[in-house]
């Protein structure tokens, strides 16, 4: 299992790179099997980074929780026998953060719900997940790179 959701085996896009961040509209209805509870997962994190600043000079801003050493991102996974991978859902960011999108962070009380509810309820849960005011952000001088190996 690796980071990045590969295109489905039957897809004409099979040779495209895997997707790392997903919106519901990207998988419904063409990849509706990814909406089933069996395809959902929780991606465990201790922090995450997003780009900040003007194009060409972006740096990393780190996010996490002081009171939680680990937390979970709403995700989906696929194993088609040839490739396996996973990706996380994005949602529109809410105040106080200024980024346009954020990972869909699932609260501990909603872990079982995310993994078991029907698609309409899962979609609603993911849409209502917004930036928690207790989520810290720390700007860094580290350059943002689209190269996933850095």
C-alpha positions as CSV (number, residue, x, y, z in Angstrom):
1,X,0.0,0.0,0.0
2,X,1.4,3.4,-1.0
3,X,0.5,7.1,-0.7
4,X,-1.5,8.0,-3.8
5,X,-4.6,6.5,-5.2
6,X,-4.0,4.8,-8.6
7,X,-6.5,5.1,-11.4
8,X,-8.8,2.1,-11.6
9,X,-7.5,-0.9,-13.6
10,X,-10.2,-0.5,-16.3
11,X,-9.6,3.3,-16.7
12,X,-8.2,4.9,-19.8
13,X,-6.3,7.0,-17.4
14,X,-4.4,4.0,-15.9
15,X,-1.0,5.5,-16.8
16,X,-1.6,8.8,-15.1
17,X,0.0,9.6,-11.8
18,X,-1.8,8.6,-8.6
19,X,-4.0,11.2,-6.8
20,X,-3.0,12.2,-3.3
21,X,-5.9,14.6,-2.4
22,X,-9.5,13.8,-3.4
23,X,-12.8,15.7,-3.5
24,X,-16.1,13.7,-3.5
25,X,-17.0,15.2,-6.9
26,X,-13.9,13.5,-8.4
27,X,-15.0,10.0,-7.5
28,X,-18.8,10.2,-7.8
29,X,-20.4,8.6,-9.8
30,X,-17.5,7.2,-12.0
31,X,-15.7,5.5,-9.1
32,X,-18.6,4.9,-6.8
33,X,-17.0,1.8,-5.4
34,X,-14.7,4.2,-3.6
35,X,-17.7,5.6,-1.8
36,X,-18.5,2.3,-0.1
37,X,-17.6,1.9,3.6
38,X,-15.2,-0.9,2.6
39,X,-13.1,1.6,0.6
40,X,-12.8,4.2,3.5
41,X,-9.9,4.5,5.8
42,X,-8.4,6.8,8.4
43,X,-5.0,8.2,7.5
44,X,-3.0,8.7,10.8
45,X,-1.0,11.9,11.0
46,X,1.1,13.7,13.6
47,X,1.1,16.9,11.4
48,X,0.7,18.0,7.8
49,X,2.1,20.8,5.7
50,X,0.5,23.1,3.1
51,X,2.2,25.6,0.8
52,X,2.2,29.3,1.7
53,X,3.3,32.4,-0.1
54,X,3.5,33.5,-3.8
55,X,4.1,31.1,-6.6
56,X,7.8,30.3,-7.1
57,X,8.6,31.3,-3.5
58,X,6.2,29.1,-1.5
59,X,7.3,27.7,1.9
60,X,5.8,25.0,4.1
61,X,3.3,25.8,6.8
62,X,2.9,23.0,9.3
63,X,-0.4,22.1,11.0
64,X,-1.2,19.9,14.0
65,X,-2.7,19.7,17.5
66,X,-0.9,20.4,20.7
67,X,-3.2,18.2,22.7
68,X,-3.2,15.3,20.3
69,X,0.0,13.6,19.2
70,X,-1.8,11.8,16.4
71,X,-5.0,12.5,14.5
72,X,-6.9,11.1,11.5
73,X,-7.6,12.3,8.0
74,X,-10.7,10.9,6.1
75,X,-9.4,8.7,3.4
76,X,-10.1,6.1,0.8
77,X,-8.1,3.2,-0.6
78,X,-8.0,0.8,-3.5
79,X,-6.3,-2.5,-4.2
80,X,-7.1,-3.8,-7.6
81,X,-4.6,-6.7,-7.6
82,X,-2.1,-4.7,-9.7
83,X,-1.7,-1.6,-7.6
84,X,-2.8,-0.4,-4.2
85,X,-2.8,3.0,-2.7
86,X,-4.7,5.5,-0.6
87,X,-5.6,9.2,-0.7
88,X,-7.2,11.8,1.7
89,X,-10.3,13.9,1.2
90,X,-10.0,17.7,0.9
91,X,-12.6,20.1,2.3
92,X,-13.0,23.9,2.1
93,X,-11.0,25.5,4.8
94,X,-12.7,27.3,7.6
95,X,-11.6,30.2,9.8
96,X,-9.2,30.9,11.3
97,X,-7.0,29.4,8.6
98,X,-6.5,31.2,5.3
99,X,-5.8,28.3,3.0
100,X,-8.5,27.5,0.4
101,X,-8.5,23.8,1.2
102,X,-7.6,21.6,4.1
103,X,-7.5,17.8,4.8
104,X,-10.8,16.5,6.1
105,X,-9.7,15.8,9.7
106,X,-12.0,13.3,11.5
107,X,-12.6,13.9,15.2
108,X,-12.0,10.8,17.4
109,X,-15.7,10.6,18.2
110,X,-16.4,10.3,14.5
111,X,-13.9,7.6,13.5
112,X,-16.4,4.7,13.5
113,X,-19.0,6.9,11.8
114,X,-16.7,7.7,8.9
115,X,-15.8,4.1,8.4
116,X,-19.4,2.7,8.4
117,X,-22.0,5.2,7.4
118,X,-23.8,5.4,4.0
119,X,-22.3,7.6,1.2
120,X,-24.8,10.5,1.6
121,X,-24.0,10.7,5.3
122,X,-20.2,10.3,4.7
123,X,-20.3,13.1,2.2
124,X,-22.2,15.3,4.6
125,X,-19.7,14.5,7.4
126,X,-16.7,15.3,5.2
127,X,-18.3,18.6,4.1
128,X,-18.9,19.7,7.6
129,X,-15.4,19.0,8.7
130,X,-13.6,22.3,8.7
131,X,-10.5,23.8,10.2
132,X,-10.7,23.4,14.0
133,X,-9.6,26.5,15.9
134,X,-7.4,24.3,18.1
135,X,-5.4,23.2,15.0
136,X,-2.1,25.1,15.2
137,X,-0.2,26.5,12.2
138,X,3.5,27.2,12.1
139,X,5.2,28.9,9.1
140,X,8.6,27.7,8.2
141,X,11.4,28.8,5.8
142,X,11.5,25.4,4.1
143,X,10.7,25.7,0.4
144,X,7.6,24.0,-0.8
145,X,8.4,21.4,-3.4
146,X,6.1,19.5,-5.7
147,X,8.7,16.8,-5.7
148,X,7.1,14.2,-3.3
149,X,10.5,12.9,-2.2
150,X,11.5,16.0,-0.3
